């Protein structure tokens, strides 16, 4: 018989809580503190409100709003009602949002005022309208239904950079199992203040918030990210753990005027993931946060975040390493030059049951329970894994394979390069040429010739950027990752040959 779980109940109701559950830092500068008992009462009220509307078990509830405490409470309450939460990227075009509504068969949308106009045909309730929200929720005692392990808890949608976003269902059984393991093997969050600024429509922010709650820590929620606000929140709230994607760290590192006036010595751990990091960024973080250990994380929406952890012999993790494979997952490297390099394939209990309504897309990614991540990895002699590049980002220059991530790591070794993104530019002779967009280190003035000469001296000639552009910042996609699609278009317009 299938196991029975409910992901909305992973946060213990009866444990003594001597720390706040969440401190919300709102866009207007106001601050709100929510206790663990308040979390449970308000999440139950959301569950009761959904059930009072007559929605059936398994109904899909959309979340189309900016980060807020109410968003996270609603997310937990939806699962406590036995329904599936569908967080939606509000930066998508309206027609794409409407596609997600139809594809996931959303019965009700929970929105905020700025996103109301983006919602489609489904009825909606505003979470930021006090009167409307009070009329929706139903305070009182609630007993969450036990869910079979294959029932959907959440449906996340991939970014859709190469087409329409694909729905990725996360099940109650797999994620209750995964959260239990991650509390032990993941970031140390027990009784810690953990800064969360990644959008809740992405796995990063949601899962970190759940893990912090299960561990009995305090979420410090920065509702709108900026480099300056991130640093000030870390300092004023005396956060011990920071979570991010690399671009967020780079923007924070660039806020030199803000850094100078802050005490950040209490930061113990910085966890970054969802995109590649570089030596230069890690070195810069060591300067900004002198007592912190910076670590890369890895996971995909389709296979979850439980892939790499500590070395079984206690060996320290090398800089930029993703860690050592945890014993609960199976892995293999496919198609590389040797057994220690290739595309990472994964098989574990966290693997999605398949893309929503897309059996052909599922078959293109999953074979006999193995998921093709398209992430090219290298494994060192001690068993630690390192990210090389995306198999589908790779381009060919004069017959040589170029992984943008490798060129970016190379260029970011230059002391005047804070952050870099490399994209291909079409060329009649070579096929494609590398173009570099560079954010200079504050106070530095690198030249195009200096960057090219550095690359030629450090690596094979085919890897050096044929064109270089210096920019104040790199464009971001909806998940705060670098928007490579936008940079490819910019390169084509600016450096067309």
N, C-alpha and C positions, 0 to 999 in steps of 0.2 A: 504494500500500500504506500502511496506517495506520502512524503513528509508534509507536515502542516506548519506554516509559518505566517508571520505578517511583518514586513519590513518597517511598517509604521510603529511597531512595538519594540524595536531594538533598544530604545532608550529606557532604562529601568525606571519604573514608576515609584518604587519603594526605597530606593537608595537615598541615604542622607546626602543632601547637597548643601555644602557650605560656601559655594561660589555661584555667581550668576550664570544662567544658561547662555545669555546673549546680551551684548551691548551694541545697540544699533547707532551708528554714526550717520545721520541723515544728510541729505544734500544741502539743507539749509543751515547746517552746523549744529542742529539740536542733537541731543543724546538721550537714548531710552534704554533702561535696563530691564530685562525680563528674567524672572527666576525659573527654575526647573518646574515647580508646581504650576506656575502660570503657563508654561509651555504645554504641559499635559492637559490642563483645563481648556486652553484655547484650541488645541489640536482636536480634542474630543468634541468641542463645540462645532468645529468645521465638519467633522465626520457626521455628527447628528444633523447638521444643516443640509448636507448632501442627501442623507437618507430621508429626511423630511420632504424633500422634493420628489421622492418616488423613484430616484435613480437606482438602477439595478446593480447587483454585484458585477464587477468587471467593467462598469461604465468608464469611459475615458474622459478625463477632466483636463482641459487646457489651462496652462498658466502662461499668460502673456503680460509680463510686467517687469519693471526694473527690480533689482535686489531690494529686499526689505525683510524685516522680521516676520511680517504677516505672510509674505511669500513662502518662507521656510516653514512656518506653522501650517499654512494651507497644504503644502507638499506632504507633510507628515499626516495631516488630517485626512487627506484624500486616500492614502493607503490604509489608514485605520478604518475607513468606511468600506474597505474591500474593493476599492476602485483603483484605476490606474492613472497616475499623473503624467501629463504630457507637457513638459516645459518647452516653450517655443522661443526661438531667437527673434526678438522684436526688431532686429536690424535687417531682417530679410524683407524682400519686396512683398507687398500685400498679396499678390497673386500666389506667391510661394507659401505664405502663411495660410491662405485659403486652401491650397493643396494639402498642407499638413492636416488641417481641420478635417478635410474630406477623407484623406488617406487613413487617419487614425480613428475616424468616426467619433469625433468629440461631441459629447452630449451637453456640456456646459463649459463656458470660458470664464476663468477668473482673471480679471484685468486690472490695470490702473488707469488713471485718467488720461495720461499721455499716450496710451496704447489703445484706447477704446476704438478709435477710427480704423485700426488695423484688423480688428476682429471680423470674422466672416458671418455666416448665417446662424451659427449656434447662439442660443441665449447667453447672456453674460452677466456677471456680478462684479461691481467695482470693489476691490480690496482696500482702496485708499479713500473711499467715501464712508465716513463713520456711520452715517445713518443707514446706508444701503448694506454695509457689512453687518451691522447689528441686526438688521432684519433677516439676514441670510443665516447667520450662525444660530445654534440652538444649545445654550449652556446646559450642562447636566452630566450625569454619569453615563459612561459609554463603555461597552465591551466590544473590542475589535473582533471581527470574525477571523478564524484560522483559515489560512489560504493554502491551497495545494502548491507544491513546490514549482509547478509549471505555470501558475497563473501570473499574469503581468502585474508588476508593481509600478513600473515606470516605462515610458517609451521616450527615448531620446532620439533626436534627428541629427544625422551627420551634417557637416557644414555644407555639403553640396557644391564644392568648388568646381566640380566637373559636370554638374548636372543637378537635377532636383535632389533635395535632401532625402535620405533613406531612413526609414524608421527602424530603430534598434530596440527591441523589447528587452527589459531586464526583469527577471522573474523573482518572486519572493524567495523561493528555495535557494537559488544560487546566491542572492545578495545577502540574505541573513547569514549564510555560511561564510561568504566573503568578508562581511563586516566583522564577524567574530574573529576571523583570522587576522585581519588588518589591524585591529585594536592591539593585538599582541606583536605582530611583525612590522607594522607600519610606523609612521611618525610618533614620537613620544608626546602625547597630548594630555595625559592624566594630570588634572589640576593645573593645567597651563592655560595661558591666554593666547589664543590662536587667531591671527589676523587673516580674514577671508575677504578678498576683493574681486575674485573671478566671478563672472556672471552665472546665475543659477540655471540658465538654460544649457549649461555645459557640465559635464561630469565632474570636473575639477572642484568647483565650488560646492556643489551639492554633497559629494562624498566626503570632502574634508569636514563639512559642517556636521554630517552624521557621525563621523568617526570622533570628532571632538566631543559631541554630545554623549555618545556611548561611553567614552573614556572619562566623563565627568569634568571636562574642561570648560572654558568659557570662550564662545565665539565672539570675536570683535569684528562686526560686520561693517565694512566700508561700502556704503550703498553706491557711491559713484567713484570710480578710480581716477586718480591723477597721481603722478609721481610725487608731488609735494604732499598731497593728502595722505598717501600711503605711508610716507616717512613720518609725518606728524602723528598719524594714528598709532604707529608702532611705538613712538616715543611717549605720547601722552597717556596711552593705555598700558604702557610697560609690558608689551607683548613679548612672550618668550619664543613663540613659534610664528614664522611668517610663511605663508603659502602664496604661490604666484605661478605665472607663466614667464618665460625668460624676457619677453618684451616688457612686461611690467617692471621687472627688476632693472632693465636697461633704462627705462624712463625715470625710475627713482634715482638711479646712479647719476643721471644727467642733471638732477636738481641740486647742483653743488651749493647754491646759496642757502637752500633749506637745510642741507646736511650739516653745515657748519655750526648751526645753532642748536642742535639736538643731541640728547644723550641716548644713544642706541646700544649701550654696553650690555643691557639686560637681554638682548636677543640671543638665544642659544642655538636655534636651528632655523634654517631657511630651506624650504622644500619647493622645488620648481619642477615643472613637467609640462606635458601637452605639446612641447616643441623643443628643438635642440638647444643646448647651451654651448658656450665656448669657454676656453681658458681665460680669455680677457675678462669676460663677465664674472667668472668665479673670483678672479684676482681683485676686481673692482669691489665685489661684495665683501671680500675680506678686509678691504680698507674702510668701507662704510660701516660694517658690522664687525668690529674687531674680535668679539668673543663668540661669533656664530660659526657653526659648521654648515656649509652649503652642500646640498645633495640633489642629484637628479632623480626624478621619478619617471616611471614609464607605465603606460597602459593604453589601451584603445577602447573606444566605446563598445566595440563588438566583443572583446575578450576581458574587459575589466582591468583594474589596476593591480591585481595580485599576480605579478610576474617575477620581479626581482626583489631581493632583500639582502640581508647580511650574509657574509661568508660563513660557512659552517665551522671553519677553524678560527673564526674571530679575526681574520686578516682585515686591516683597514681598507676601506673602499678607495680606490684611486680617484683622483680628480676627474670629473666628467663621466665616470663609470655609472651605469645604471644599476649596478649591483650584481649579485650572484643569484641564479634562478632558485626560487623557493621550491621545496620538494612537492608542493601540492599541484604543480603544473608540469605538463610535458612540453618540450621544445625541440626544434630541430632547425638547422641552418641549411637552406636549399639553394643550389645554383651558383655557389661561389667558387672561387679558385681553389679552396681547400676546405677541410672540415670545420675550420674555425672562422669562416666568413661566408656570409650569404644572407638570403632573405629569411627572416624569422617566421617560422610557423609555430602556432601554439594550440594546445588542447588542454582544456581544464573545465571544471564545473561551472565557471563563470561565463563560458562561451554562450553568446546569444542563441536562442532557438532558431534564428533565421531573420533576415530582413522582413519587415512587415509588408505583406502583399507582393513580395518580389522573389519568387522562387528561383528565377534565372540568375538574379544578382547574387542570391545566397549560394547557388551552385558554383558561381564564378569565384567565390571566396572561400568556401568551406568544402573540404574533401575528406570523407571518412572521419568527420569530427575534428579535423585539423583546419585552423584558420590561417590563411595567408595574410600576414600583416602588411606586406609590401615595404616593410622597414628592413633595410640592409644593416646587419650587425657584424661586429667583430668581437671574438672571444679571445682574451689573453691567456697566458700560460697558467694563471691562477684561477681561471674560470670566470673572471669578471667580464661583463658585457659592455660594449661601447656602441653607440649609434653612429653609423656611417652616413646614411642618407636614405631618402625615399626612393624606392625602386621606380615609382612613377614620376618622380621629379628629375630623375637622371636624364641628361641629354648628351648627344654625341658631337664632339668637336674634332673634325679631321680624323675620324675613326677611333677616337679615344673617348671612353665613358667618363663623364664628369658628374659627380654628385655635388650639388650646390653646398651642402653642409660641410663637406671637406674643404672647399675653397673658402667658405666663411670662417672656419676655424683657423685656416692659414692666415687670412688677412687680419683677423682680430688679434693675432700675436703682435702686430705692429702697435707700438705704444700710443700712436695718435688715432687709433681706431677703437671706438667704444662699441659700436654695433654695426653689423654688416649683413646685407642680403644679396645673394647672387642669383641671377635669372638668365635664361638663354635669349639670345638675339639671333634671328634668322640671318644666314649668310650664304651666298651662292656658292662659294668655294669650300668653306669648312663645314657647311651644314648649319651649325649653331655655334655662337661665340658667347663666352661668359661676360656678363655685365655686372658690375658691383655698385650697389647703392650703400653709401657709408655715412654713418653718424660719427663725426669726429669726437674724440675725447675732449671734454671741456678745457678750453685754454689752448688747444693745439690747432695748427693750421696745415694739415697735410696737403701735399700736391698730388696730382694725378701721376706724374712721373715717379714720385717717391713710392707710391703704392705699387705701381707696376714693377719697378726695380726690386722692391722687397719680395714680391711674389716670384719673380724670375729667379731670385737668389735662393729661395727657400724650397721650391717645388718644380716639377716638370713644367716646361714652357707652355704646354697646352692648357694648363690650369690658370695661367695668369689672366686677369680681366683685360679685355681689349678696350673697354670703355669704363669710366668711373664717374659717378655723380656723388657729390657731397650734399647731404640733406640734414635738416634739423631733427627729423624723426622719420621712422619707417611707417607706412600706412598699416593700419590694423584691420583685420577681418573681424567678424562678429564675436569670435571667441578670444579676442586679444592676441591672436597669433598674427604674424606678419602676413599681409595680404599680397601673396606672390602674384596672383592674377593681375592685380592693379599695377604692380611693378613691371610685369612683362609688357603690359600695354604702354606704360610710361617709357620703357626702354625702346620699344618699337617706334614710338613717336619722336623720342629725343635723339636716338642714335641710328636711325634708319640709314642703311647703306645703299 
